[in-house]
Amino acid sequence: MELEHSPFYIREMEEIKEKYGNTELHSTITHYAIGDTYINIWFGGLNQPKKYSFKSAKEERVLKMIELAKAGKGLNRYIITKAKGLYER
């Protein structure tokens, strides 16, 4: 029996996808999910999120993005001005 099919297998806690407050009228962000060292962000029209990690965007930027995502305001503008293109590829 493979480990993942075992009744004793404990899966990692899956990330929780949250709806972005979207208080910015021009934001295209729809959802986000926070991990230990990253934030996944879903933009309108994309099926897959863009992952901004400590490695790709630096810790201070990711922490700021998490703060803005939770507040529901300013995330889109922050990405455009401070983290554009810094997602993992």
FENPEMO-V401509 format. One record per pair of residues at least 6 apart in sequence whose ideal C-beta (glycine too) atoms are under 6 Angstrom apart, sorted by sequence separation. I is the first residue (numbers start at 1). J is the second residue. If there is no record, write none. Layout:
i=I j=J
i=I j=J
This chain:
i=3 j=9
i=68 j=74
i=69 j=75
i=32 j=39
i=33 j=40
i=42 j=49
i=68 j=75
i=41 j=49
i=54 j=62
i=20 j=29
i=32 j=41
i=40 j=49
i=41 j=50
i=52 j=62
i=68 j=78
i=20 j=31
i=31 j=42
i=40 j=51
i=19 j=31
i=20 j=32
i=29 j=41
i=30 j=42
i=38 j=51
i=39 j=52
i=52 j=65
i=17 j=31
i=18 j=32
i=29 j=43
i=30 j=44
i=28 j=43
i=38 j=53
i=17 j=33
i=28 j=44
i=37 j=53
i=37 j=54
i=15 j=33
i=15 j=35
i=61 j=83
i=39 j=62
i=39 j=65
i=57 j=83
i=39 j=66
i=57 j=86
i=56 j=86
i=34 j=66
i=56 j=88
i=52 j=87
i=53 j=88
i=51 j=87
i=32 j=69
i=50 j=87
i=51 j=88
i=29 j=75
i=29 j=76
i=23 j=72
i=27 j=76
i=23 j=73
i=21 j=72
i=24 j=76
